[in-house]
Amino acid sequence: MSQTTLSLHHIIRESSLQKDAPLLIMLHGYGSDENDLFSFASELPQELFIISVRAPYPMKPYGNAWYAINFDAVQGKWSDNDQAKESRDLIAKFIDEATKTYPVNKNNVSLLGFSQGTILSYAVALTYPEKIRNVVALSGYINKDVFPKSIENKDYSHLDFYCSHGIVDQVIPVDWARQTPPFLSHLNIKHQYSEFPVGHGVVPQNFYEFRDWLSKRI
């Protein structure tokens, strides 16, 4: 089912519950769209109300992005952090819209991101922790430039993260992802970190692990 009345285009899978369903919002990677992660939906717990969102910036010839990336820049990649912050705030606004529109529990919202969607999931959770409970962060990394200055003063005690990465990821080096656990530990945020012998993608054992992790927390 497709919905266009909210601020971001999205598709949904309804919950087996009639009200107060746990909400899972999916945020795809650079150059993809809302159908990508939605392929996981049929294998995830039925009580989840699932929304898969399309990023706001169309790309040519197809696909979408949460923010622009210049692949020719020094250091290999340059991110448009202003666009990333705008998308971060747009996702936060969308969460408010979705929890008012659909029969979900606004106090039980999880994010599932892949790659650029993971970078935004970290940014949303650490900027607006009151809106989020759990984050599944696949094949991404922490971009501190899209966090507010006040993260040291926020209460993250209720947050829980599942983070995973491919050891031979050719798009986002695993060394970038390995900086995440100490960063989360410094903020006293609960987390699990796993690596898999794969490139920039999700293998079945990775899927089963995060599905079991998520099932225990909804």
Secondary structure, 3 states (H helix, E strand, C coil): CEECCCCCCEEEECCCCCCCEEEEEEECCCCECCHHHHCCHHHCCCCCEEEEECCCEECCCCCEECCCEECCCCCCCEECHHHHHHHHHHHHHHHHHHHHHCCEEEEEEEEEEECHHHHHHHHHHHHCHHHCCEEEEECCCCCHHHCCCCHHHCCCCCCEEEEEEECCCCCCCHHHHCCHHHHHHHCCCEEEEEEECCCCCCCHHHHHHHHHHHHCCC
